[in-house]
């Protein structure tokens, strides 16, 4: 039911504000809303009752003889609508002890304009636009508020429109362009990231035409956020190189104070995706990529709506462990594991711990942890578990002579798993398939029991150099060198 779902979204402070909202005579909520809400909260503080329990709450509030399914449905439907109004107002107005939000100021100006407030309307609009223009950090919504405010002032019947008066229409148009460009380039950069990760190749509609519009670069230059999104976009359209990755990281740091928090998160994810793709061909990017993850931790932008995505969590664990940053990775797990999806927290942590044991060289400990079947069901991370098991099995075979048959069966299994995937871009899939091919070559070389291991290592290293792209190249080189 919508009401219960919405109530579960409220934290303790939200619940207090919601009660005050219901008590306020201004919003004219019927008394029965507050009566029902308080009883529901008392009996079911998690807001998860079943239908019979809801009926009992209703009857305890209004009497047994008053109940009907229709009355309960209507009450909860009306309360849900009231709660939606409350949530919308919370976003628009912000906390009462803080200055008004831009949304609130814009809504006030709109109200003044609609009521023909004359000079008062113009003064408020002028103060608002002056403040926003001076604001160093501008999100697309700030450009939007500038555009809409100038539009309102221009179309107000009291605004002079002669050639010598303030060009409000021109100002509105300029800010509309800034708002449209910043939003469009954000979408285009995200579009390119999705294409490169998941395929298939598909160009953002109108992108090439927009970038060729005369004077468009001048508008982009006026918005650091738009400029950086364009740089990310152009980088993803060209070759993936370590120098370009380092430049994107540098530009991000230089412009950080001008980028809104949500766009910081989006940009950093896109830069990280660029770094991951670049690392496929150039493993030297690894330390810089981990540094970007650490930046995200320091800037407090790793969490997504208060949650830690398991894909991000495991990527950071893998990069950190691979670079032997064990102190950092253990601190990271302690700090961020409470924010993982509760349904998958235990297997995700278990996979993370298995990863650390593996990179510490503790194969048996890693092997015992990786046998939990739940690890291979983690949404978006199925490959991580399969790949770690494959690495553990190859090392056990190379070092201990164990699990030969299991190794080849696992290799075949994961090869089919990747081949069946349709939501992986070609470059990424080819890198994985070439990686599996090299693991097979290394395992077959071990099984052949070559007489001249130095020549065999040279042959395999030459074979590896011919394969492009290939994942885990540094790891493969280390395994070739283990042959003896």
C-alpha positions as CSV (number, residue, x, y, z in Angstrom):
1,X,0.0,0.0,0.0
2,X,1.3,3.4,-0.9
3,X,0.9,5.0,2.5
4,X,2.9,2.2,4.3
5,X,5.6,2.4,1.6
6,X,5.9,6.2,2.1
7,X,5.9,6.0,5.9
8,X,8.8,3.5,5.8
9,X,10.8,6.2,3.9
10,X,10.6,8.6,6.9
11,X,13.4,8.7,9.4
12,X,12.9,9.8,13.1
13,X,13.1,13.5,12.3
14,X,10.8,13.2,9.3
15,X,8.2,11.4,11.5
16,X,8.2,14.3,13.9
17,X,7.9,16.9,11.1
18,X,5.1,14.8,9.6
19,X,3.2,14.9,12.9
20,X,3.6,18.7,13.0
21,X,2.4,18.9,9.5
22,X,-0.8,17.0,10.4
23,X,-1.3,19.2,13.5
24,X,-1.0,22.4,11.5
25,X,-4.3,24.1,10.9
26,X,-2.9,25.7,7.7
27,X,-2.8,22.3,5.8
28,X,-6.3,21.4,7.1
29,X,-5.6,17.7,7.5
30,X,-8.6,15.9,9.0
31,X,-8.2,14.9,12.7
32,X,-8.6,11.3,11.8
33,X,-5.3,11.3,9.9
34,X,-3.3,12.1,13.1
35,X,-5.3,9.7,15.2
36,X,-4.8,6.8,12.8
37,X,-1.1,7.6,12.2
38,X,-0.2,7.7,16.0
39,X,-2.0,4.4,16.6
40,X,-0.4,2.8,13.6
41,X,3.1,4.0,14.7
42,X,2.4,2.8,18.3
43,X,1.3,-0.7,17.2
44,X,3.5,-1.1,14.2
45,X,6.6,1.2,14.4
46,X,8.1,-0.4,11.3
47,X,4.9,0.4,9.3
48,X,4.6,-3.2,8.0
49,X,1.2,-4.5,9.2
50,X,-0.9,-6.9,7.2
51,X,-4.5,-6.3,6.3
52,X,-6.1,-7.8,9.5
53,X,-3.7,-5.7,11.6
54,X,-4.6,-2.6,9.7
55,X,-8.3,-3.4,10.4
56,X,-7.5,-3.7,14.1
57,X,-5.7,-0.4,14.1
58,X,-8.7,1.3,12.4
59,X,-11.2,-0.2,14.8
60,X,-9.1,0.8,17.9
61,X,-9.2,4.4,16.6
62,X,-12.8,4.7,15.4
63,X,-14.8,1.8,16.8
64,X,-15.6,-1.7,15.6
65,X,-18.9,-0.7,14.1
66,X,-17.4,1.9,11.9
67,X,-15.1,-0.3,9.9
68,X,-15.4,-1.3,6.3
69,X,-12.7,-2.1,3.6
70,X,-13.8,0.9,1.6
71,X,-13.4,3.3,4.6
72,X,-9.9,1.9,5.4
73,X,-8.9,2.2,1.7
74,X,-10.2,5.8,1.4
75,X,-8.5,6.9,4.7
76,X,-5.1,5.4,3.7
77,X,-5.4,6.8,0.1
78,X,-6.2,10.3,1.4
79,X,-3.3,10.1,4.0
80,X,-0.9,9.0,1.2
81,X,-1.8,12.1,-0.8
82,X,-1.3,14.3,2.2
83,X,2.1,12.6,2.9
84,X,3.1,13.2,-0.7
85,X,2.3,16.9,-0.3
86,X,4.4,16.9,2.9
87,X,7.4,15.3,1.1
88,X,7.2,17.8,-1.8
89,X,7.1,20.7,0.6
90,X,10.1,19.4,2.5
91,X,12.1,19.4,-0.7
92,X,10.9,22.8,-1.8
93,X,11.3,24.6,1.5
94,X,14.1,22.7,3.2
95,X,14.8,22.7,6.9
96,X,13.1,25.6,8.8
97,X,16.3,26.6,10.5
98,X,18.2,27.1,7.3
99,X,18.0,29.9,4.7
100,X,15.3,29.4,2.0
101,X,16.2,27.1,-0.9
102,X,16.4,28.3,-4.5
103,X,13.2,26.4,-5.1
104,X,11.4,28.3,-2.3
105,X,12.7,31.7,-3.5
106,X,11.6,30.9,-7.1
107,X,8.2,29.8,-5.9
108,X,7.8,33.1,-4.0
109,X,8.7,35.1,-7.0
110,X,6.2,33.2,-9.1
111,X,3.5,33.8,-6.5
112,X,4.3,37.6,-6.4
113,X,4.2,37.7,-10.2
114,X,0.9,35.9,-10.4
115,X,-0.5,38.4,-7.9
116,X,0.7,41.5,-9.7
117,X,2.9,42.6,-6.8
118,X,4.5,45.3,-8.9
119,X,7.8,46.8,-7.5
120,X,8.0,44.1,-4.8
121,X,7.9,41.4,-7.4
122,X,10.6,43.1,-9.5
123,X,12.8,43.7,-6.4
124,X,12.6,40.1,-5.3
125,X,13.3,38.9,-8.8
126,X,16.3,41.2,-9.2
127,X,17.8,40.1,-5.8
128,X,17.3,36.4,-6.7
129,X,18.9,36.6,-10.1
130,X,21.8,38.7,-8.9
131,X,22.5,36.2,-6.2
132,X,22.3,33.2,-8.6
133,X,24.5,34.9,-11.2
134,X,27.2,35.5,-8.6
135,X,27.0,32.0,-7.3
136,X,30.1,30.1,-8.2
137,X,28.5,26.6,-8.0
138,X,25.6,26.3,-10.4
139,X,23.6,23.2,-11.0
140,X,21.3,22.8,-14.0
141,X,18.4,23.8,-11.8
142,X,20.1,27.1,-11.0
143,X,20.3,27.9,-14.7
144,X,16.6,26.9,-14.9
145,X,15.6,29.2,-12.1
146,X,17.5,32.1,-13.8
147,X,15.8,31.3,-17.1
148,X,12.3,31.0,-15.6
149,X,12.7,34.2,-13.5
150,X,13.9,36.3,-16.4
151,X,11.0,34.9,-18.4
152,X,8.5,35.8,-15.8
153,X,9.9,39.3,-15.5
154,X,9.9,39.8,-19.3
155,X,6.3,38.6,-19.7
156,X,5.0,40.5,-16.7
157,X,2.6,43.2,-18.0
158,X,4.5,46.0,-16.1
159,X,7.8,45.2,-17.7
160,X,8.9,47.7,-20.4
161,X,9.9,46.0,-23.7
162,X,11.5,48.7,-25.7
163,X,15.0,48.3,-27.3
164,X,16.6,50.5,-24.6
165,X,15.2,48.5,-21.6
166,X,16.8,45.6,-19.8
167,X,17.0,42.6,-22.3
168,X,15.2,40.1,-20.0
169,X,14.2,38.0,-23.0
170,X,17.9,37.7,-24.0
171,X,18.9,36.8,-20.4
172,X,16.1,34.2,-20.3
173,X,17.4,32.7,-23.6
174,X,21.0,32.6,-22.5
175,X,20.2,30.8,-19.2
176,X,17.8,28.4,-21.0
177,X,20.8,27.4,-23.2
178,X,23.0,26.9,-20.2
179,X,20.4,24.8,-18.5
180,X,19.8,22.7,-21.6
181,X,23.5,22.3,-22.4
182,X,24.6,21.3,-18.9
183,X,21.7,18.7,-18.7
184,X,22.3,17.4,-22.2
185,X,26.0,17.0,-21.8
186,X,25.5,15.2,-18.4
187,X,23.1,12.8,-20.2
188,X,25.5,12.4,-23.2
189,X,28.5,11.6,-20.9
190,X,26.4,9.1,-19.0
191,X,25.1,7.6,-22.3
192,X,28.6,7.0,-23.5
193,X,29.5,5.4,-20.2
194,X,26.6,3.0,-20.5
195,X,27.4,2.2,-24.2
196,X,31.1,1.4,-23.3
197,X,30.1,-0.8,-20.4
198,X,27.0,-2.5,-21.7
199,X,26.9,-1.9,-25.4
200,X,25.6,-1.8,-28.1
201,X,27.2,1.1,-29.9
202,X,24.6,3.9,-30.2
203,X,25.2,7.6,-30.5
204,X,23.4,10.1,-28.3
205,X,20.6,11.7,-30.4
206,X,21.7,15.1,-32.0
207,X,25.1,15.1,-30.3
208,X,27.2,15.8,-33.3
209,X,24.8,18.5,-34.6
210,X,24.7,20.2,-31.3
211,X,28.5,20.3,-30.9
212,X,28.7,21.9,-34.4
213,X,26.3,24.7,-33.7
214,X,28.1,28.1,-34.1
215,X,28.9,29.7,-30.8
216,X,28.1,26.6,-28.8
217,X,31.6,26.4,-27.4
218,X,31.3,29.9,-25.9
219,X,28.2,28.8,-23.9
220,X,30.0,25.6,-22.7
221,X,33.0,27.6,-21.6
222,X,30.8,29.7,-19.3
223,X,29.8,26.6,-17.3
224,X,32.7,24.6,-15.7
225,X,30.3,21.7,-15.2
226,X,29.3,21.6,-18.9
227,X,32.9,21.9,-19.9
228,X,34.0,19.0,-17.8
229,X,31.2,16.8,-19.0
230,X,32.2,17.6,-22.5
231,X,35.8,16.7,-21.8
232,X,34.6,13.3,-20.3
233,X,32.4,12.8,-23.3
234,X,35.2,13.5,-25.9
235,X,37.6,11.3,-24.0
236,X,35.2,8.4,-24.1
237,X,34.7,8.9,-27.9
238,X,38.5,8.7,-28.5
239,X,41.2,6.2,-27.5
240,X,41.6,5.2,-23.9
241,X,44.9,6.5,-22.6
242,X,46.6,6.9,-19.2
243,X,47.5,10.5,-19.9
244,X,43.9,11.3,-20.7
245,X,42.7,9.6,-17.5
246,X,45.2,11.7,-15.5
247,X,44.0,14.8,-17.2
248,X,40.3,14.1,-16.4
249,X,41.2,13.5,-12.8
250,X,43.1,16.8,-12.7
251,X,40.3,18.7,-14.3
252,X,37.8,17.3,-11.8
253,X,40.0,18.4,-8.8
254,X,40.5,21.9,-10.4
255,X,36.7,22.4,-10.8
256,X,35.4,20.6,-7.8
257,X,34.1,23.7,-6.0
258,X,32.0,24.6,-9.0
259,X,30.3,21.2,-9.4
260,X,27.2,20.3,-7.4
261,X,27.4,17.2,-5.2
262,X,25.2,15.0,-7.3
263,X,27.2,15.9,-10.4
264,X,30.4,15.2,-8.5
265,X,29.2,11.6,-8.0
266,X,28.1,11.2,-11.6
267,X,31.4,12.6,-13.0
268,X,33.6,10.6,-10.6
269,X,31.8,7.4,-11.7
270,X,32.3,8.3,-15.3
271,X,36.0,9.1,-14.8
272,X,36.4,5.8,-12.9
273,X,34.7,3.9,-15.7
274,X,37.2,5.5,-18.1
275,X,40.0,4.4,-15.8
276,X,38.8,0.9,-15.6
277,X,38.6,0.6,-19.4
278,X,42.0,2.2,-19.7
279,X,43.5,-0.2,-17.2
280,X,42.6,-3.1,-19.5
281,X,45.3,-2.0,-21.9
282,X,47.5,-0.1,-19.4
283,X,47.8,-1.7,-16.0
284,X,49.9,1.2,-14.8
285,X,46.7,3.2,-14.3
286,X,45.8,1.0,-11.3
287,X,47.3,3.2,-8.5
288,X,45.8,6.4,-10.0
289,X,42.4,4.7,-10.2
290,X,42.5,3.6,-6.6
291,X,43.5,7.2,-5.7
292,X,40.3,8.4,-7.4
293,X,38.3,5.9,-5.3
294,X,40.0,7.3,-2.2
295,X,39.1,10.8,-3.3
296,X,35.4,9.7,-3.6
297,X,35.7,8.4,0.0
298,X,37.3,11.6,1.2
299,X,34.7,13.8,-0.5
300,X,31.9,11.7,1.0
301,X,30.4,10.9,-2.4
302,X,30.6,7.1,-2.5
303,X,27.2,6.5,-1.1
304,X,24.2,6.6,-3.4
305,X,21.2,7.9,-1.5
306,X,22.7,6.6,1.7
307,X,23.5,3.2,0.3
308,X,26.8,1.6,-0.9
309,X,26.4,-0.1,-4.3
310,X,27.9,-3.6,-4.0
311,X,29.6,-3.2,-7.4
312,X,31.4,-0.1,-6.2
313,X,32.2,-1.8,-2.9
314,X,33.8,-4.8,-4.5
315,X,35.7,-2.8,-7.1
316,X,37.4,-0.8,-4.4
317,X,38.2,-3.9,-2.4
318,X,39.7,-5.6,-5.5
319,X,41.8,-2.6,-6.5
320,X,43.0,-2.0,-3.0
321,X,43.9,-5.7,-2.3
322,X,45.6,-6.0,-5.8
323,X,47.8,-3.0,-4.9
324,X,48.5,-4.5,-1.4
325,X,46.7,-1.6,0.3
326,X,45.5,-4.0,3.0
327,X,45.2,-1.4,5.9
328,X,43.1,0.8,3.7
329,X,40.8,-2.0,2.4
330,X,40.1,-3.3,5.9
331,X,39.2,0.3,7.1
332,X,37.1,0.7,4.0
333,X,35.1,-2.6,4.7
334,X,34.5,-1.6,8.3
335,X,33.4,1.9,7.3
336,X,31.1,1.1,4.4
337,X,29.8,-2.4,4.9
338,X,26.9,-1.2,7.1
339,X,25.6,0.7,4.1
340,X,25.4,-2.3,1.8
341,X,22.0,-3.7,0.9
342,X,21.1,-5.8,3.9
343,X,19.8,-8.7,1.8
344,X,23.3,-9.1,0.3
345,X,25.6,-7.7,3.0
346,X,26.9,-11.0,4.3
347,X,27.9,-12.6,0.9
348,X,29.4,-9.3,-0.3
349,X,31.5,-9.0,2.8
350,X,32.5,-12.7,2.5
351,X,33.6,-12.2,-1.1
352,X,35.6,-9.1,0.0
353,X,37.3,-11.1,2.8
354,X,38.0,-13.9,0.3
355,X,39.6,-11.4,-2.0
356,X,41.9,-10.0,0.7
357,X,43.0,-13.6,1.7
358,X,43.7,-14.3,-1.9
359,X,46.0,-11.3,-2.4
360,X,47.7,-12.0,0.9
361,X,48.6,-15.4,-0.6
362,X,46.3,-17.3,1.9
363,X,44.8,-19.6,-0.7
364,X,43.1,-22.1,1.7
365,X,41.4,-19.3,3.7
366,X,40.2,-17.7,0.4
367,X,39.1,-21.0,-1.0
368,X,37.0,-21.9,2.1
369,X,35.2,-18.5,1.9
370,X,34.5,-18.5,-1.8
371,X,32.5,-21.8,-1.6
372,X,29.4,-20.0,-0.3
373,X,26.9,-20.3,-3.1
374,X,25.2,-17.0,-2.2
375,X,28.4,-15.2,-3.4
376,X,27.6,-16.2,-7.0
377,X,24.1,-14.7,-6.8
378,X,25.0,-11.1,-5.8
379,X,23.3,-8.8,-8.3
380,X,25.7,-7.2,-10.7
381,X,28.7,-9.0,-9.1
382,X,28.2,-12.6,-10.3
383,X,31.5,-12.4,-12.3
384,X,33.5,-11.2,-9.4
385,X,32.9,-14.5,-7.4
386,X,33.4,-16.7,-10.4
387,X,36.6,-14.9,-11.4
388,X,38.1,-15.1,-7.9
389,X,37.3,-18.8,-7.7
390,X,39.1,-19.3,-11.1
391,X,42.2,-17.4,-9.8
392,X,42.3,-19.4,-6.6
393,X,42.0,-22.6,-8.5
394,X,44.7,-21.8,-11.0
395,X,47.1,-20.8,-8.2
396,X,46.4,-24.0,-6.3
397,X,47.1,-25.9,-9.5
398,X,50.4,-24.0,-10.3
399,X,51.7,-24.1,-6.7
400,X,50.3,-27.3,-5.3
401,X,49.3,-29.4,-8.3
402,X,45.7,-29.5,-7.0
403,X,42.3,-29.2,-8.7
404,X,43.4,-29.8,-12.3
405,X,40.1,-31.2,-13.5
406,X,38.1,-28.6,-11.5
407,X,40.2,-25.8,-13.0
408,X,39.4,-26.8,-16.6
409,X,35.7,-27.2,-15.8
410,X,35.6,-23.8,-14.0
411,X,37.3,-22.2,-17.0
412,X,34.7,-23.7,-19.4
413,X,31.9,-22.6,-17.1
414,X,33.0,-19.0,-16.8
415,X,33.8,-18.8,-20.5
416,X,30.2,-19.8,-21.3
417,X,28.9,-17.4,-18.6
418,X,30.5,-14.5,-20.3
419,X,29.6,-15.6,-23.9
420,X,26.0,-15.7,-22.9
421,X,26.0,-12.2,-21.5
422,X,24.3,-9.8,-23.9
423,X,24.7,-6.7,-21.7
424,X,28.5,-6.3,-22.0
425,X,30.2,-4.1,-24.5
426,X,32.3,-5.8,-27.2
427,X,35.6,-4.4,-25.9
428,X,35.0,-5.6,-22.4
429,X,33.8,-9.0,-23.4
430,X,36.8,-9.5,-25.7
431,X,39.1,-8.5,-22.9
432,X,37.6,-11.2,-20.7
433,X,37.6,-13.9,-23.3
434,X,41.3,-13.2,-24.1
435,X,42.0,-13.4,-20.4
436,X,40.3,-16.8,-20.2
437,X,42.2,-17.9,-23.2
438,X,45.5,-17.1,-21.5
439,X,44.5,-18.9,-18.3
440,X,43.8,-21.9,-20.4
441,X,47.2,-21.6,-22.1
442,X,49.0,-21.3,-18.8
443,X,47.1,-24.3,-17.3
444,X,47.9,-26.4,-20.4
445,X,51.5,-25.4,-20.2
446,X,51.7,-26.6,-16.6
447,X,50.0,-29.9,-17.6
448,X,52.5,-30.4,-20.4
449,X,55.4,-30.4,-17.9
450,X,57.7,-28.6,-20.3
451,X,61.5,-29.3,-20.1
452,X,62.6,-25.7,-20.7
453,X,60.4,-23.5,-18.5
454,X,62.2,-20.3,-19.5
455,X,61.4,-20.9,-23.2
456,X,57.8,-21.8,-22.3
457,X,57.5,-18.6,-20.3
458,X,58.8,-16.5,-23.2
459,X,56.4,-18.2,-25.6
460,X,53.4,-17.4,-23.3
461,X,54.5,-13.8,-22.8
462,X,54.8,-13.3,-26.5
463,X,51.3,-14.9,-26.9
464,X,49.9,-12.5,-24.3
465,X,51.4,-9.5,-26.1
466,X,49.4,-10.5,-29.3
467,X,46.1,-10.5,-27.4
468,X,44.4,-7.1,-27.2
469,X,42.4,-6.2,-25.3
470,X,43.1,-8.5,-22.3
471,X,41.9,-8.2,-18.7
472,X,44.2,-8.7,-15.6
473,X,47.4,-8.5,-17.7
474,X,49.8,-7.9,-14.8
475,X,48.2,-10.9,-12.9
476,X,48.6,-13.1,-16.0
477,X,52.3,-12.1,-16.3
478,X,52.9,-13.1,-12.7
479,X,51.2,-16.5,-13.3
480,X,53.4,-17.2,-16.3
481,X,56.4,-16.5,-14.2
482,X,55.2,-19.0,-11.6
483,X,55.5,-21.8,-14.2
484,X,58.3,-24.2,-13.2
